[in-house]
């Protein structure tokens, strides 16, 4: 109801028919299952609080319509609604050109952007993971300890992950150290109430 600006439902059976005919048609199979279940639970809650036997019958019919909605056919499945079909990697030539362009400019954030890109390529970290990331130097190796950005709703294997390099002087470690230095300095310069 919130998603589609429905203030009140006068006939739940009509609502079930409308939902199956319009909303479900645009959903991928996994989303259909998820939304179907959510609608069923919502309707069941309404049935439990029904004010009259007629309202309960109406809601029960709507639940049946939603449960019996046809499954998506292979032809009717819409294109992925994810980034899986987008370019996920910048090619070397594009990165080199971007680096040359940024090196020639004198913008306030050009150096930070180059460092961020280099460190991101070296690690694959999400933007939100950098703020609490830290490099730990140990005998014979360097470890980047990262608070996992996907450690919500059981989407990851743990709250932290570690990237380990056995060559402390390698290009990736230098890139990460450079970016973390810029980030820490920017956070320190912004003060206790500032934002970077």
Phi and psi in degrees as a GROMACS rama.xvg file:
@    title "Ramachandran Plot"
@    xaxis  label "Phi"
@    yaxis  label "Psi"
@TYPE xy
-63.8404  -44.0033  UNK-2
-62.6641  -26.3649  UNK-3
-121.746  21.3203  UNK-4
53.9071  41.9786  UNK-5
-96.9642  111.099  UNK-6
-76.4279  -41.2101  UNK-7
-147.305  147.2  UNK-8
-110.81  119.419  UNK-9
-87.2586  -30.9007  UNK-10
-136.19  109.649  UNK-11
-67.2203  -32.9213  UNK-12
-62.5167  -43.2264  UNK-13
-64.4564  -38.5258  UNK-14
-60.6526  -46.6279  UNK-15
-59.3963  -43.3604  UNK-16
-64.0064  -45.2401  UNK-17
-62.2063  -43.6637  UNK-18
-62.9013  -43.7977  UNK-19
-65.9707  -41.8032  UNK-20
-75.2726  -27.8528  UNK-21
-113.142  -58.9863  UNK-22
-69.5102  -45.1711  UNK-23
-65.1341  -24.4513  UNK-24
-66.0381  -25.3831  UNK-25
-95.9945  5.22159  UNK-26
-101.678  145.541  UNK-27
-73.7986  162.354  UNK-28
-53.7032  -46.352  UNK-29
-64.9858  -39.6758  UNK-30
-67.3434  -35.7192  UNK-31
-58.709  -46.2781  UNK-32
-61.9216  -44.2321  UNK-33
-62.8787  -50.5036  UNK-34
-69.4669  -37.0185  UNK-35
-58.8236  -45.7973  UNK-36
-64.4159  -40.8426  UNK-37
-62.9159  -42.1136  UNK-38
-66.4199  -41.5368  UNK-39
-59.0165  -46.1056  UNK-40
-63.8591  -43.9124  UNK-41
-61.2906  -42.6825  UNK-42
-67.6583  -38.1926  UNK-43
-63.7243  -38.4507  UNK-44
-60.5121  -40.8016  UNK-45
-65.4357  -39.0863  UNK-46
-64.4484  -39.8222  UNK-47
-63.243  -27.6075  UNK-48
-104.288  14.6445  UNK-49
-58.027  141.303  UNK-50
-89.3229  -13.9628  UNK-51
-150.092  159.189  UNK-52
-60.8838  -34.7276  UNK-53
-65.6411  -40.7539  UNK-54
-64.5939  -39.4385  UNK-55
-63.8353  -41.4472  UNK-56
-62.4763  -44.3304  UNK-57
-59.7255  -44.976  UNK-58
-68.2316  -38.7906  UNK-59
-62.3342  -39.7839  UNK-60
-63.2161  -40.8065  UNK-61
-63.1233  -41.7354  UNK-62
-61.0084  -42.2763  UNK-63
-62.2697  -42.9258  UNK-64
-61.6806  -44.3736  UNK-65
-65.8057  -42.229  UNK-66
-65.8379  -33.4498  UNK-67
-93.3198  10.3177  UNK-68
-59.14  138.095  UNK-69
-64.1553  147.229  UNK-70
-73.7664  157.759  UNK-71
-69.4963  134.475  UNK-72
-82.7727  161.551  UNK-73
-61.6546  -36.1277  UNK-74
-71.2909  -30.3533  UNK-75
-86.645  -5.81008  UNK-76
-69.9722  122.295  UNK-77
-70.4289  166.872  UNK-78
-62.2568  153.245  UNK-79
-54.1881  137.643  UNK-80
-97.6493  29.5157  UNK-81
-119.491  -177.529  UNK-82
-87.2589  10.8254  UNK-83
-63.502  -23.6033  UNK-84
-97.3692  3.59513  UNK-85
-94.8613  161.246  UNK-86
-67.1654  121.504  UNK-87
-105.818  -9.90146  UNK-88
-130.441  134.265  UNK-89
-78.5213  135.162  UNK-90
-73.3384  158.745  UNK-91
-57.3242  -41.8699  UNK-92
-66.5815  -36.8319  UNK-93
-67.6069  -41.9046  UNK-94
-64.184  -41.6992  UNK-95
-63.2944  -42.8697  UNK-96
-63.9587  -42.0943  UNK-97
-62.0739  -43.0489  UNK-98
-61.7977  -42.803  UNK-99
-62.9242  -44.2216  UNK-100
-62.1539  -44.7012  UNK-101
-68.4158  -35.1407  UNK-102
-67.5718  -28.8156  UNK-103
-81.1311  -19.9223  UNK-104
-90.7443  166.533  UNK-105
-124.583  36.2417  UNK-106
-72.0854  158.42  UNK-107
-61.7678  -34.7701  UNK-108
-108.187  5.83368  UNK-109
-60.8983  -47.4314  UNK-110
-62.1487  -41.5489  UNK-111
-65.0328  -38.7253  UNK-112
-66.0574  -43.0859  UNK-113
-60.0114  -46.3019  UNK-114
-62.3803  -41.2028  UNK-115
-63.404  -44.8518  UNK-116
-62.4868  -45.3136  UNK-117
-60.5165  -45.5198  UNK-118
-68.2193  -37.4219  UNK-119
-64.7725  -40.6022  UNK-120
-66.3422  -37.3713  UNK-121
-68.9018  -28.0123  UNK-122
-121.16  -30.1815  UNK-123
76.8864  15.922  UNK-124
-68.3681  148.87  UNK-125
-76.0491  152.872  UNK-126
-53.899  -41.2844  UNK-127
-72.5669  -10.5299  UNK-128
-85.673  -15.6067  UNK-129
-71.224  -33.6273  UNK-130
-59.0422  -35.1332  UNK-131
-107.497  7.88122  UNK-132
-72.8228  148.027  UNK-133
-147.051  143.96  UNK-134
-92.4745  129.823  UNK-135
-118.275  119.303  UNK-136
-89.9273  123.848  UNK-137
-125.959  163.15  UNK-138
-57.3987  118.708  UNK-139
79.161  4.78513  UNK-140
-163.173  163.818  UNK-141
-125.643  134.464  UNK-142
-119.64  127.601  UNK-143
-96.6441  115.064  UNK-144
-96.8085  124.907  UNK-145
-127.198  129.826  UNK-146
-73.4115  120.388  UNK-147
-65.1554  121.246  UNK-148
-70.5342  -13.5376  UNK-149
-107.29  17.8831  UNK-150
-85.1656  40.1237  UNK-151
-118.821  146.556  UNK-152
53.8317  35.0912  UNK-153
61.0182  33.4248  UNK-154
-89.6344  -4.21323  UNK-155
-132.332  172.884  UNK-156
-90.0393  5.52363  UNK-157
168.184  169.006  UNK-158
-73.8538  -24.9107  UNK-159
-128.845  154.361  UNK-160
-135.734  160.886  UNK-161
-129.972  134.576  UNK-162
-109.052  128.253  UNK-163
-119.152  131.072  UNK-164
-119.216  131.854  UNK-165
-89.3509  -9.48103  UNK-166
-110.457  99.5104  UNK-167
-62.2177  -16.879  UNK-168
-102.41  8.518  UNK-169
-69.5103  162.288  UNK-170
-58.7201  -39.5922  UNK-171
-63.6308  -43.3319  UNK-172
-64.5799  -42.04  UNK-173
-61.4776  -41.1532  UNK-174
-64.1635  -43.3629  UNK-175
-65.5592  -44.8381  UNK-176
-62.3096  -41.4543  UNK-177
-62.5191  -47.6914  UNK-178
-64.1261  -44.1747  UNK-179
-62.4054  -35.8495  UNK-180
-63.1467  -44.5001  UNK-181
-63.8463  -43.5657  UNK-182
-63.6803  -46.4276  UNK-183
-62.3085  -41.4922  UNK-184
-64.8156  -41.3977  UNK-185
-63.8532  -40.3831  UNK-186
-66.6299  -39.4842  UNK-187
-66.9916  -39.8298  UNK-188
-68.2436  -25.1497  UNK-189
-77.4852  -11.6197  UNK-190
77.4071  175.884  UNK-191
-66.945  -27.8151  UNK-192
-104.056  -5.65179  UNK-193
-78.7802  171.352  UNK-194
-131.603  141.971  UNK-195
